[in-house]
Amino acid sequence: MNTKAKEHKLIIWDTVQPKGITWLWQDRIPFGKITLLVGDSGLGKTTVAIDIAARLTTSRPMPLSGAGPITGSVIFQSQEDDLADTLLPRCISAGADLSRIVTIDAADLNIDDDGDIIEQHIQETGARLIIFDPLQSYMGRNAEMCRITDVRRLLSNLGGIAARNDCAVLIIAHQNKAQGAKELYRVFGSVDITATARSVLRISASDGDPEIRVISHLKNSVSRPCAPMAFRIEDNGAVRYLDEYDGDFDTDEIPDDLSKRAKATEIIYTMLSDSPREGTVIYQACKDAGISPRTVERVKKELNVGSGRDAANRRLWVLQ
């Protein structure tokens, strides 16, 4: 039994010096905190992230922002696009200073096991922004996107790194197709992903023009939500921002609160979207989120989830 006493102290509030939030992109992406950039596939999440990185590396102001420009280096971690034939040409089109953008080249780099490596390279490069595209590629083998305790541990550690180094963290995340859930909780993985982030930006398509995309705020815990902003991706891959947007864009009707059924729908759909999973694992993920087996069974039926045994006699669930 470990009898060593844990070190502790009291922080008296009148000894703490207040400080304000500083911004990479005013009221949208704060330094020292985690921001999510979410949306369906094919709407330009990575392209927008590249544009933000390019502006930071070349001292250009962020779009429709009255704040002055900031210069800094960027760590860009991507598992979805090839560096040489996709990311690099897009960065060139965006006018980035390539000498200020780096990628950490480490086998199976992940937030769970490699926080020290990530923090070391932030400090060595003086990075003001680190991008993970997408989050699930950097969770680690022992972490589940839908397991609340895993998500809290990983993002808490990452948030600590961001705060200590005054570095903005931008996480690109996909949205699932679960219906009836609040937009904020359609982010692929545990609902704690959006709970931990201080700012959540969503990219969606304009109803009036398929070439127009819209960036809107789903959540802002450290400032006022910003007005939606329209942009277009040019033929060369560069982003051209248009203006604040007051038209319609594709968003589901948002209910007033997130019910247990909506949360169960999000968890089950997310866990089964890539491949079949053992029913016991899904039950446990739902249990961790405070969802009863009865609700799980109801949602399973609503989603038309089938089940059967594999060669190892495991009971697997599958979306039909």
C-alpha positions in Angstrom: 0.0 0.0 0.0 1.3 3.4 -1.0 1.4 5.6 2.2 3.2 8.5 0.7 1.2 11.7 1.1 0.2 13.6 -2.0 1.7 17.1 -2.1 -1.0 19.8 -2.0 -1.5 23.4 -1.2 -4.3 26.0 -1.1 -4.5 28.8 -3.7 -6.0 31.9 -2.2 -7.9 33.7 -4.9 -6.8 37.2 -4.0 -3.2 36.2 -4.7 -4.0 35.3 -8.3 -3.4 37.9 -11.0 -6.3 38.1 -13.5 -5.4 37.8 -17.2 -7.4 38.0 -20.4 -7.8 35.6 -23.2 -5.4 36.1 -26.1 -6.5 35.0 -29.6 -5.0 33.5 -32.7 -8.3 34.3 -34.5 -10.3 36.9 -32.5 -13.3 35.3 -30.6 -12.8 32.0 -32.6 -9.5 30.4 -31.8 -7.9 31.2 -28.4 -4.3 30.6 -27.5 -3.6 28.1 -24.7 -6.9 26.2 -25.3 -8.5 23.6 -27.5 -10.6 24.5 -30.5 -12.6 22.0 -32.6 -13.2 22.4 -36.3 -16.0 20.0 -37.2 -18.2 19.2 -40.2 -19.1 16.6 -42.7 -16.5 15.2 -45.1 -15.6 17.1 -48.2 -16.5 20.6 -47.0 -13.0 21.9 -46.6 -12.0 21.5 -42.9 -8.4 20.8 -43.7 -8.2 23.5 -46.3 -9.5 26.1 -43.8 -6.9 24.8 -41.2 -4.2 25.2 -43.9 -5.3 28.8 -44.6 -5.2 29.6 -40.9 -1.7 28.1 -40.6 -0.5 30.1 -43.7 -1.8 33.4 -42.3 0.0 32.8 -39.0 3.3 31.9 -40.6 3.3 35.0 -42.8 1.9 37.6 -40.4 -1.3 38.1 -42.3 -4.5 39.0 -40.3 -7.2 36.4 -39.8 -10.4 36.8 -41.9 -12.9 39.6 -40.9 -10.9 40.3 -37.8 -10.0 43.7 -36.5 -7.1 42.3 -34.5 -3.5 42.8 -35.8 -1.5 40.0 -37.4 0.5 37.5 -35.4 3.6 35.6 -36.5 4.4 32.1 -35.4 5.3 28.5 -36.3 2.8 25.7 -36.8 3.0 22.0 -36.0 0.7 20.2 -38.5 -0.2 16.5 -37.8 -2.3 14.9 -40.5 -3.1 11.2 -41.1 -5.8 11.8 -43.8 -3.8 13.5 -46.5 -0.3 12.9 -48.0 2.2 15.6 -47.1 4.0 15.8 -50.5 1.2 15.6 -53.0 -1.7 17.1 -51.0 -0.9 19.2 -48.0 2.2 20.9 -49.4 0.6 22.1 -52.6 -2.3 23.4 -50.7 0.0 25.3 -48.3 1.8 26.8 -51.3 -1.5 27.9 -52.8 -2.3 29.5 -49.4 0.9 31.4 -49.5 2.4 29.8 -46.4 6.0 30.2 -45.2 6.9 26.6 -45.4 10.0 27.1 -43.2 7.6 27.8 -40.3 5.5 24.6 -40.7 6.7 21.3 -39.3 5.4 17.8 -38.8 6.5 15.5 -35.9 7.8 12.3 -37.6 7.4 9.6 -35.0 6.0 6.1 -35.3 2.4 6.0 -34.0 2.6 9.4 -32.5 -0.4 9.8 -30.1 -1.6 12.2 -27.5 -2.0 9.4 -24.9 1.6 8.2 -24.8 3.6 11.0 -26.4 2.6 14.2 -24.6 6.3 14.8 -23.6 7.4 14.6 -27.3 4.6 16.9 -28.4 5.4 19.5 -25.7 9.1 19.2 -26.5 8.6 20.1 -30.1 6.2 22.9 -29.3 8.9 24.5 -27.1 11.7 23.8 -29.6 9.9 25.4 -32.5 8.1 28.1 -30.6 4.9 26.9 -32.2 1.8 29.1 -31.6 -0.5 26.5 -33.2 -0.7 22.7 -33.4 -3.2 21.0 -35.6 -4.4 17.4 -35.3 -6.2 16.1 -38.4 -8.3 14.1 -37.4 -8.4 13.5 -33.7 -9.1 9.7 -33.8 -5.7 9.2 -35.6 -3.9 10.5 -32.5 -5.8 8.9 -29.7 -3.5 5.9 -29.1 -4.1 2.2 -29.1 -5.4 2.2 -25.5 -7.9 4.9 -25.9 -11.5 4.8 -27.3 -13.2 7.8 -29.0 -16.4 6.9 -27.3 -15.0 6.2 -23.8 -15.6 9.2 -21.6 -12.7 8.5 -19.3 -10.2 8.2 -22.2 -11.4 11.4 -23.9 -11.2 13.4 -20.6 -7.7 12.1 -19.9 -6.3 12.8 -23.3 -7.8 16.2 -23.9 -7.1 17.3 -20.3 -3.4 16.4 -20.9 -3.5 18.2 -24.3 -5.2 21.2 -22.8 -2.4 21.4 -20.1 0.3 21.4 -22.8 -1.6 24.2 -24.7 -1.9 26.3 -21.5 1.7 25.9 -20.4 3.0 26.9 -23.8 0.4 29.5 -24.8 -0.2 27.4 -27.9 -3.5 27.1 -29.7 -4.7 23.6 -30.4 -6.9 23.1 -33.4 -8.5 19.6 -33.7 -10.3 18.6 -36.9 -13.1 16.2 -36.2 -15.8 14.6 -38.4 -19.5 14.6 -37.6 -21.5 11.4 -37.6 -24.9 11.1 -39.3 -27.0 10.4 -36.3 -30.4 12.1 -36.5 -32.2 13.8 -33.7 -29.1 14.8 -31.8 -28.0 18.3 -31.1 -25.4 19.5 -33.7 -22.9 19.9 -30.9 -23.1 16.2 -30.1 -22.8 14.9 -33.6 -19.0 15.2 -33.4 -17.5 11.7 -34.0 -16.7 10.2 -30.6 -17.6 10.9 -27.0 -19.7 13.9 -26.1 -16.9 14.9 -23.8 -14.8 16.0 -26.9 -17.1 19.0 -27.4 -17.4 19.5 -23.6 -13.7 19.8 -23.2 -13.1 22.2 -26.2 -13.5 25.9 -25.4 -14.5 26.8 -28.9 -16.3 24.6 -31.5 -16.5 25.9 -35.1 -18.6 24.1 -37.7 -18.2 24.1 -41.5 -21.4 23.5 -43.4 -22.8 24.0 -46.9 -24.9 27.0 -48.0 -28.5 26.0 -49.0 -28.5 28.7 -51.7 -25.2 27.9 -53.5 -23.3 24.6 -53.3 -20.0 26.4 -53.9 -20.4 28.5 -50.7 -19.4 27.1 -47.3 -20.2 28.6 -43.9 -18.2 28.7 -40.7 -20.4 29.1 -37.7 -20.0 28.8 -33.9 -21.5 25.8 -32.2 -19.9 26.7 -28.9 -17.8 29.5 -27.4 -17.0 29.2 -23.6 -14.5 32.1 -23.5 -16.1 34.8 -25.6 -19.2 35.7 -27.5 -20.2 33.4 -30.4 -19.3 35.0 -33.7 -21.6 35.6 -36.6 -21.5 32.9 -39.4 -18.9 33.6 -42.1 -19.1 32.6 -45.8 -16.2 31.4 -47.9 -15.4 29.7 -51.2 -12.6 27.3 -52.1 -10.9 28.4 -55.3 -9.8 26.1 -58.1 -6.2 26.3 -56.9 -7.3 25.2 -53.4 -7.0 28.6 -51.8 -9.7 29.9 -49.4 -11.5 33.1 -50.3 -13.5 34.6 -47.5 -16.6 36.5 -48.5 -18.4 38.2 -45.6 -20.6 37.6 -42.7 -23.4 35.2 -43.7 -27.1 35.8 -43.0 -28.6 33.1 -45.3 -29.6 29.5 -44.7 -27.1 26.7 -44.3 -27.5 23.0 -43.6 -28.2 22.4 -40.0 -30.6 20.1 -38.3 -33.2 21.5 -35.9 -31.6 21.7 -32.5 -33.6 20.4 -29.6 -33.5 22.3 -26.3 -31.5 19.5 -24.5 -29.6 16.3 -25.2 -31.7 13.3 -24.1 -30.3 10.0 -23.0 -31.7 8.5 -26.3 -29.9 11.1 -28.3 -26.7 10.5 -26.5 -27.1 6.7 -26.9 -27.8 7.2 -30.7 -24.5 9.2 -31.0 -22.4 6.6 -29.2 -23.9 3.6 -31.0 -23.7 5.2 -34.4 -20.2 6.4 -33.9 -18.9 3.0 -32.6 -20.4 1.1 -35.5 -19.7 3.5 -38.3 -16.4 2.0 -39.2 -16.9 -1.7 -38.4 -18.9 -4.2 -36.3 -18.2 -4.1 -32.6 -18.9 -6.4 -29.7 -22.2 -5.6 -28.0 -20.6 -5.8 -24.5 -18.2 -3.0 -25.5 -21.1 -0.8 -26.7 -23.1 -1.5 -23.5 -20.1 -0.5 -21.4 -19.6 2.8 -23.3 -23.2 3.6 -22.8 -23.1 2.7 -19.2 -20.1 5.0 -18.7 -22.3 7.8 -20.1 -25.1 7.0 -17.7 -27.4 5.3 -20.2 -29.5 2.3 -19.1 -29.5 -1.0 -21.0 -33.2 -0.5 -21.8 -32.4 2.8 -23.6 -29.6 1.1 -25.5 -32.0 -1.7 -26.7 -34.5 0.9 -27.8 -31.9 2.9 -29.8 -30.5 -0.3 -31.2 -33.9 -1.1 -32.7 -34.4 2.5 -34.0 -31.0 2.4 -35.8 -31.8 -1.0 -37.2 -28.7 -2.5 -35.7 -28.2 -6.2 -36.4 -26.2 -8.7 -34.4 -24.6 -12.1 -34.9 -21.7 -14.2 -33.9 -18.3 -14.3 -35.6 -15.9 -17.2 -36.0 -14.6 -16.6 -32.4 -18.2 -16.8 -31.1 -18.3 -13.1 -30.2 -21.6 -11.3 -30.4 -21.1 -8.5 -32.8 -23.4 -5.5 -33.6 -23.5 -4.1 -37.2 -25.4 -1.2 -38.9 -27.7 -2.5 -41.5 
